[in-house]
Amino acid sequence: MKIITWNCQGAFRKKAKSIFIKNPDITIIQECENLEKLNTEKNLDLLKNQIWIGDNKHKGLGIFSNEKYILNIHQKYNPDLKYIVPVIVKGDSINFTLFAIWANNKEDKDGQYVEQVWKAINYYEKLLENELVILTGDFNSNTIWDKPSRIGNHSDVVEKLSTKAIHSIYHKHLNQTQGKEEHPTFYLYKNKNKPYHIDYAFVSLSMFEKLIEFEVGTYEDWIAISDHSPLIMKFDY
C-alpha cells in the first residue's frame, strides 16, 4: 500500500500526473481544487474514490484512492476542525483510520495551524486508540516555533501522540530529532535557503512495523510546481 501526501500549492489538475505516475493507492492533497474543477480536466486520470473538503473551490483538502480501497468520512467528523478529516479506509488486506490533515483553518481565531491538530487529537482521542491509525499531511508546524506558554504547540502534539504509541515515520525511520530535521518539506517563497520541515506522517506502531519505504521529495524534483515536497510511504499490505 502506497500513500502520498502533498501540498500542491493549487492548480492540482495541472500537476496531478506528477503524483499519479508514482502509482499511489491513497493520495492526500492540500490546496487542492474541488472535484468539479478536477474532473472536467481532459486526460486527467484521477483515482477512483474522491473526497474533497473546502469552501474555496480553488484550495481545499482532497483525498483520493484507487479501486483497491474504499474511503468514507467517519461519522464523528467535526466540521469545526474543518481540514482535519478522519476517514475510514477499507481494503482487502487492511482496514484503518486515516486522518487527512491540512492545518490551516482561518475561521478558528483560537489558532489556525498546529492548534487545529492539537484540538483534533483530543477530540478524536478514542479513534486514536484503534490499532491501525495514520495522521498525515501539512501540519504547518515544527518544534522550532513552539510557544512554551501555550498549550497545544508542536511538541505537545508529538508527546500526546506518543502516549498512544503513534510516532512520526520520518523521525523514527530515519532517526531524526524534532526541530533538527535534515530533509525539508517546505521552502518559503520557493527559496532553497529558507527550508522547513512542516509535513508529517504519524502512524501507529503496528503500521510502522509494516513500513517498506519512506521518501521525502527533493527540492530539485518538486520546486517547479510547488513550495512543498511530497511524503511518499509504502507499507507491506
Residue, then its C-alpha position, 0 to 999 in steps of 0.5 A: m500500500k502506497i500513500i502520498t501526501w502533498n501540498c500542491q500549492g493549487a492548480f492540482r489538475k495541472k500537476a496531478k500526473s506528477i503524483f499519479i505516475k508514482n502509482p499511489d493507492i491513497t493520495i492526500i492533497q492540500e490546496c487542492e481544487n474541488l472535484e468539479k474543477l478536477n474532473t472536467e480536466k481532459n486526460l486527467d486520470l484521477l483515482k477512483n474514490q474522491i473526497w474533497i473538503g473546502d469552501n474555496k473551490h480553488k484550495g481545499l483538502g482532497i483525498f483520493s484512492n484507487e479501486k483497491y480501497i474504499l474511503n468514507i468520512h467517519q461519522k464523528y467528523n467535526p466540521d469545526l476542525k474543518y481540514i482535519v478529516p478522519v476517514i475510514v479506509k477499507g481494503d482487502s488486506i487492511n482496514f484503518t483510520l486515516f486522518a487527512i490533515w491540512a492545518n490551516n483553518k482561518e475561521d478558528k481565531d483560537g489558532q489556525y495551524v498546529e492548534q487545529v491538530w492539537k484540538a483534533i487529537n483530543y477530540y478524536e482521542k478514542l479513534l486514536e486508540n484503534e490499532l491501525v491509525i495514520l495522521t498525515g499531511d501539512f501540519n504547518s508546524n515544527t518544534i522550532w516555533d513552539k510557544p512554551s506558554r501555550i498549550g497545544n504547540h508542536s511538541d505537545v502534539v508529538e508527546k500526546l501522540s506518543t502516549k498512544a504509541i503513534h510516532s512520526i515515520y520520518h523521525k523514527h525511520l530515519n532517526q531524526t530529532q524534532g526541530k533538527e530535521e535534515h530533509p525539508t518539506f517546505y521552502l518559503y517563497k520557493n527559496k532553497n535557503k529558507p527550508y522547513h520541515i512542516d509535513y508529517a506522517f504519524v502512524s501507529l506502531s503496528m503500521f510502522e512495523k509494516l513500513i517498506e519505504f519512506e521518501v521525502g521529495t527533493y527540492e530539485d524534483w518538486i520546486a517547479i510546481s510547488d513550495h512543498s515536497p511530497l511524503i511518499m510511504k509504502f507499507d507491506y499490505 
